Amino acid sequence: MASSALASIPLGRLFDRFGPNISLFAFVISAAAAPFVFLGSATFALVGMVFGGIGMAAQGSLLQAMLTDVIPPEKRSTAFGLFDTGYGIAWFLGSAIMGLLYDKSILAVALFSVILQVAAIPVLIIANKQR
Protein backbone atom coordinates (compact mmCIF):
# COMPACT_ATOMS: atom_id res chain seq x y z
CA MET A 1 0.00 0.00 0.00
CA ALA A 2 2.88 2.36 0.71
CA SER A 3 4.37 1.84 -2.73
CA SER A 4 0.92 2.36 -4.26
CA ALA A 5 0.52 5.64 -2.39
CA LEU A 6 4.00 6.80 -3.38
CA ALA A 7 3.51 5.79 -7.02
CA SER A 8 0.10 7.42 -7.47
CA ILE A 9 1.27 11.03 -7.73
CA PRO A 10 4.17 10.43 -10.15
CA LEU A 11 1.99 8.14 -12.29
CA GLY A 12 -0.75 10.77 -12.32
CA ARG A 13 1.71 13.44 -13.41
CA LEU A 14 3.13 11.18 -16.11
CA PHE A 15 -0.42 10.42 -17.26
CA ASP A 16 -1.20 14.16 -17.45
CA ARG A 17 1.97 14.78 -19.43
CA PHE A 18 2.14 11.74 -21.74
CA GLY A 19 -1.44 10.46 -21.82
CA PRO A 20 -2.94 7.03 -21.25
CA ASN A 21 -0.06 5.08 -22.78
CA ILE A 22 1.76 5.56 -19.47
CA SER A 23 -0.68 2.99 -18.08
CA LEU A 24 0.94 0.36 -20.32
CA PHE A 25 4.28 1.02 -18.64
CA ALA A 26 2.70 0.61 -15.21
CA PHE A 27 0.96 -2.64 -16.15
CA VAL A 28 4.13 -4.17 -17.57
CA ILE A 29 5.89 -3.42 -14.28
CA SER A 30 2.92 -4.81 -12.37
CA ALA A 31 3.00 -8.06 -14.37
CA ALA A 32 6.50 -8.68 -13.03
CA ALA A 33 5.34 -8.50 -9.41
CA ALA A 34 4.16 -12.10 -8.91
CA PRO A 35 7.38 -13.84 -10.00
CA PHE A 36 9.39 -11.56 -7.75
CA VAL A 37 7.07 -12.10 -4.78
CA PHE A 38 6.55 -15.85 -5.10
CA LEU A 39 9.73 -17.16 -6.71
CA GLY A 40 12.59 -15.21 -5.21
CA SER A 41 14.31 -14.31 -1.98
CA ALA A 42 13.04 -11.84 0.60
CA THR A 43 14.77 -8.99 -1.25
CA PHE A 44 13.09 -10.01 -4.50
CA ALA A 45 9.77 -10.23 -2.66
CA LEU A 46 10.18 -6.60 -1.53
CA VAL A 47 10.88 -5.55 -5.11
CA GLY A 48 7.79 -7.48 -6.21
CA MET A 49 5.72 -5.72 -3.58
CA VAL A 50 6.85 -2.36 -4.96
CA PHE A 51 5.98 -3.51 -8.49
CA GLY A 52 2.57 -4.66 -7.25
CA GLY A 53 2.02 -1.29 -5.58
CA ILE A 54 2.77 0.47 -8.85
CA GLY A 55 0.15 -1.73 -10.51
CA MET A 56 -2.40 -0.94 -7.81
CA ALA A 57 -1.73 2.77 -8.23
CA ALA A 58 -2.24 2.45 -11.97
CA GLN A 59 -5.44 0.48 -11.56
CA GLY A 60 -6.78 2.76 -8.85
CA SER A 61 -6.14 6.08 -10.51
CA LEU A 62 -5.08 5.80 -14.14
CA LEU A 63 -7.94 3.56 -15.25
CA GLN A 64 -10.46 5.91 -13.68
CA ALA A 65 -8.77 8.89 -15.32
CA MET A 66 -9.05 7.08 -18.64
CA LEU A 67 -12.76 6.46 -18.02
CA THR A 68 -13.28 10.12 -17.19
CA ASP A 69 -12.06 11.07 -20.66
CA VAL A 70 -14.65 8.90 -22.45
CA ILE A 71 -17.70 8.98 -20.17
CA PRO A 72 -20.01 12.01 -20.17
CA PRO A 73 -20.19 13.76 -16.77
CA GLU A 74 -23.84 12.80 -16.17
CA LYS A 75 -22.99 9.08 -16.56
CA ARG A 76 -19.71 8.93 -14.60
CA SER A 77 -21.16 7.79 -11.28
CA THR A 78 -22.84 4.84 -12.97
CA ALA A 79 -19.73 4.10 -15.04
CA PHE A 80 -17.46 4.16 -11.98
CA GLY A 81 -19.91 1.96 -10.08
CA LEU A 82 -20.00 -0.59 -12.90
CA PHE A 83 -16.23 -0.44 -13.28
CA ASP A 84 -15.66 -0.99 -9.56
CA THR A 85 -18.20 -3.83 -9.50
CA GLY A 86 -16.47 -5.61 -12.37
CA TYR A 87 -13.07 -4.90 -10.87
CA GLY A 88 -14.13 -6.32 -7.49
CA ILE A 89 -15.66 -9.45 -9.00
CA ALA A 90 -12.56 -10.05 -11.12
CA TRP A 91 -10.30 -9.47 -8.11
CA PHE A 92 -12.32 -11.94 -6.02
CA LEU A 93 -12.34 -14.62 -8.74
CA GLY A 94 -8.63 -14.15 -9.45
CA SER A 95 -7.79 -14.37 -5.75
CA ALA A 96 -9.90 -17.50 -5.33
CA ILE A 97 -8.22 -19.17 -8.30
CA MET A 98 -4.78 -18.15 -7.03
CA GLY A 99 -5.65 -19.61 -3.63
CA LEU A 100 -6.56 -22.92 -5.24
CA LEU A 101 -3.42 -22.86 -7.38
CA TYR A 102 -1.27 -22.08 -4.34
CA ASP A 103 -2.12 -25.50 -2.92
CA LYS A 104 -0.85 -27.11 -6.13
CA SER A 105 2.11 -25.00 -7.24
CA ILE A 106 3.55 -21.61 -6.39
CA LEU A 107 4.90 -21.45 -9.94
CA ALA A 108 1.32 -21.85 -11.22
CA VAL A 109 0.25 -18.87 -9.08
CA ALA A 110 2.98 -16.70 -10.57
CA LEU A 111 2.24 -17.85 -14.13
CA PHE A 112 -1.51 -17.30 -13.72
CA SER A 113 -0.91 -13.77 -12.47
CA VAL A 114 1.57 -12.86 -15.20
CA ILE A 115 -0.51 -14.36 -18.01
CA LEU A 116 -3.68 -12.52 -17.02
CA GLN A 117 -1.90 -9.21 -16.56
CA VAL A 118 -0.06 -9.52 -19.87
CA ALA A 119 -3.35 -10.49 -21.55
CA ALA A 120 -4.84 -7.17 -20.40
CA ILE A 121 -2.16 -5.14 -22.17
CA PRO A 122 -3.56 -5.62 -25.72
CA VAL A 123 -6.98 -4.56 -24.40
CA LEU A 124 -5.43 -1.33 -23.11
CA ILE A 125 -3.61 -0.75 -26.39
CA ILE A 126 -6.83 -1.18 -28.37
CA ALA A 127 -8.76 1.07 -25.98
CA ASN A 128 -6.07 3.76 -26.20
CA LYS A 129 -6.14 3.67 -30.00
CA GLN A 130 -9.93 3.95 -30.08
CA ARG A 131 -9.88 7.02 -27.84
Buried (B, 14 or more C-beta within 10 A) or exposed (E): EEBBEBBBEEBBEBBEEEEBEBBBBBBBBBBBBBBBBBBBEEEBBBBBBBBBBBBBBBBBBBBBBBBEEEBEEEEBEEBBEEBEEEBEEEEEEBEEBBEEBEEEEBEBBBBBBBEBBEEBBEEBEEBBEEE
